[in-house]
Amino acid sequence: MSDDLKFKPATLVKIVSGSLLQWDMSANFLLYDKFTIGASYRWSAAFSALVGFQAKNNLFIGFGYDYQTTDIEDYSDGSYEVMLRFKIFNIPDRVVSSRFF
């Protein structure tokens, strides 16, 4: 979208024998190569949201929330997730213009 705002949409359709069709859709935004905010929807199952911060080149910290829209919502207020991503091996990027962030 711009140098300071990047958009990453994604979708996944999963078909498994004996199970219902699953369709996930998500949209993430990266602001100033530091802040991430996003949302996703699993068809007839859940809504999710996440926020994150690139603290250092090798450390990402994030928080997510999932809200179930199925019958389990009567017994759950959703789930919370804390994310820590460490980049252990510093392999130089081989692609100058990446399609994904």
Secondary structure per residue as TSV (DSSP state, phi and psi in degrees):
chain	resnum	aa	ss	phi	psi
A	1	M	-	360.0	-44.1
A	2	S	-	-162.0	179.6
A	3	D	S	-67.2	-29.1
A	4	D	S	-97.3	-11.5
A	5	L	E	-135.4	118.5
A	6	K	E	-118.0	143.8
A	7	F	E	-120.9	132.1
A	8	K	E	-130.8	95.2
A	9	P	E	-84.8	154.2
A	10	A	E	-153.1	153.5
A	11	T	E	-145.4	151.9
A	12	L	E	-144.7	128.6
A	13	V	E	-114.8	128.1
A	14	K	E	-125.4	125.5
A	15	I	-	-121.1	121.6
A	16	V	-	-128.3	133.8
A	17	S	T	-58.0	129.5
A	18	G	T	85.4	2.7
A	19	S	S	-129.3	162.3
A	20	L	-	-74.6	154.7
A	21	L	-	-62.3	136.6
A	22	Q	E	-118.3	134.4
A	23	W	E	-133.9	116.9
A	24	D	E	-108.2	138.2
A	25	M	E	-130.8	136.8
A	26	S	E	-143.1	157.9
A	27	A	E	-142.1	124.3
A	28	N	E	-122.6	144.4
A	29	F	E	-121.8	137.1
A	30	L	E	-114.6	119.9
A	31	L	E	-106.7	125.1
A	32	Y	T	54.5	28.3
A	33	D	T	57.0	22.4
A	34	K	T	-129.8	-44.8
A	35	F	E	-106.0	134.2
A	36	T	E	-118.8	135.7
A	37	I	E	-138.7	138.5
A	38	G	E	-159.0	167.6
A	39	A	E	-144.9	153.2
A	40	S	E	-146.0	161.5
A	41	Y	E	-138.3	129.1
A	42	R	E	-104.9	118.4
A	43	W	T	-48.9	122.0
A	44	S	T	57.5	28.2
A	45	A	T	-140.5	-48.2
A	46	A	E	-164.6	156.4
A	47	F	E	-114.8	145.7
A	48	S	E	-139.2	153.0
A	49	A	E	-140.8	151.2
A	50	L	E	-147.1	151.5
A	51	V	E	-135.1	149.5
A	52	G	E	-156.7	164.7
A	53	F	E	-140.5	128.7
A	54	Q	E	-83.2	94.3
A	55	A	E	-69.1	-43.0
A	56	K	E	-141.2	175.3
A	57	N	T	-58.8	-29.1
A	58	N	T	-112.0	11.2
A	59	L	E	-138.8	122.5
A	60	F	E	-119.2	134.2
A	61	I	E	-122.0	132.0
A	62	G	E	-146.3	167.7
A	63	F	E	-138.6	137.0
A	64	G	E	-133.3	156.3
A	65	Y	E	-136.9	131.3
A	66	D	E	-117.0	132.6
A	67	Y	E	-120.2	120.0
A	68	Q	E	-76.4	138.3
A	69	T	-	-111.1	11.6
A	70	T	S	-95.1	-173.4
A	71	D	G	-61.3	-20.6
A	72	I	G	-67.7	-17.3
A	73	E	G	-61.4	-20.7
A	74	D	G	-68.4	-20.2
A	75	Y	T	-115.5	0.8
A	76	S	-	-142.9	139.7
A	77	D	-	-93.6	14.4
A	78	G	-	105.3	-178.8
A	79	S	E	-130.6	149.5
A	80	Y	E	-113.0	145.0
A	81	E	E	-134.4	139.7
A	82	V	E	-112.5	131.5
A	83	M	E	-116.3	134.2
A	84	L	E	-129.5	122.6
A	85	R	E	-120.8	121.3
A	86	F	E	-107.6	134.6
A	87	K	-	-101.4	106.1
A	88	I	-	-83.9	-46.2
A	89	F	S	-101.6	123.0
A	90	N	-	-91.0	82.6
A	91	I	-	-90.0	123.9
A	92	P	-	-60.0	143.9
A	93	D	-	-64.0	135.3
A	94	R	S	-97.4	-17.2
A	95	V	-	-106.5	124.8
A	96	V	S	-74.2	-41.2
A	97	S	S	-115.4	96.7
A	98	S	-	-80.3	147.8
A	99	R	S	-85.4	-20.6
A	100	F	-	-125.9	151.3
A	101	F	-	-107.8	360.0
